[in-house]
Amino acid sequence: MHRIVAERYLENPEVVIEFGLENIKRWQRQGVDCEDFRMWENILRFDPQRLMGTLCGTSEEAVRLRQSSPFAGLIPEDIRRQVLATTL
């Protein structure tokens, strides 16, 4: 799923960054927060190189961060279902 997010980022980085930051802000306003959200926020604001590594990487940190992804809702539901159907 995050490879699709990475593709979207390459096509339009500003939209993907803003989407992720807005999700984090909304969740924090709702009282949901964690260290991973703060890490995502730093990556989105200051480190686009690290963003691609986090989206596509196999490191323990990348895998962990993807578990609290700020990109929920970015991929249309029909595409999300197709991806899930091919990976299950």
ABEGO torsion letter per residue (X at the ends): XAAAAAAAAAABAAAAAAAAAAAAAAAAAAGBBBAAAAAAAAAAAABAAAAAAAAABABAAAAAAAAABAABGABBAAAAAAAAAAAX
